[in-house]
Amino acid sequence: MIVNADGEDTGSERAEVHFLSALVDELMRKMLAAGVMTQADLNDVEAATAKRVGGIPRAW
């Protein structure tokens, strides 16, 4: 991983994170559509993830 003098990640790292985020989002949508997970399950996943990374959970 290449970082700048301030310890921030590079554009390629951010692009990879955005790609993985979109991939997970698509997987979660497919799981909801297939009935594998409920909206409550997805909201639980969002809440746990947001807590771990310090963000705000999205509502499913």
C-alpha positions in Angstrom: 0.0 0.0 0.0 1.3 3.4 -0.9 0.4 6.3 1.3 1.2 10.0 1.1 3.1 12.0 3.8 -0.1 12.4 5.8 -0.7 8.6 6.0 -3.6 8.7 3.6 -4.3 6.0 1.1 -3.9 6.4 -2.7 -6.5 6.7 -5.3 -6.1 3.1 -6.3 -6.8 1.9 -2.8 -10.0 4.1 -2.6 -11.1 2.7 -6.0 -10.7 -0.9 -4.7 -12.7 -0.1 -1.6 -15.5 1.4 -3.7 -15.5 -1.7 -6.0 -15.7 -4.0 -3.0 -18.5 -1.9 -1.5 -20.5 -2.1 -4.7 -19.9 -5.8 -4.9 -21.2 -6.4 -1.3 -24.1 -4.1 -1.9 -25.1 -6.1 -5.0 -24.7 -9.4 -3.1 -26.9 -8.1 -0.2 -29.6 -7.0 -2.7 -29.6 -10.4 -4.4 -29.8 -12.1 -1.0 -32.8 -9.9 -0.1 -34.5 -10.6 -3.4 -33.9 -14.4 -3.1 -35.4 -14.4 0.5 -32.1 -15.6 2.0 -32.0 -12.5 4.3 -34.7 -10.2 5.5 -34.6 -6.5 5.7 -34.1 -6.7 9.4 -31.1 -9.0 8.8 -29.6 -6.5 6.3 -30.2 -3.7 8.7 -28.4 -5.6 11.4 -25.4 -6.1 9.1 -25.4 -2.4 8.2 -25.5 -1.4 11.9 -22.7 -3.7 12.9 -20.5 -2.6 9.9 -21.2 1.1 10.6 -20.3 0.6 14.3 -17.1 -1.1 13.3 -15.9 1.5 10.8 -17.4 4.5 12.6 -20.0 5.4 10.0 -23.8 5.8 9.7 -25.8 2.7 8.7 -27.9 2.8 5.6 -31.5 1.6 5.9 -32.6 -1.4 3.8 
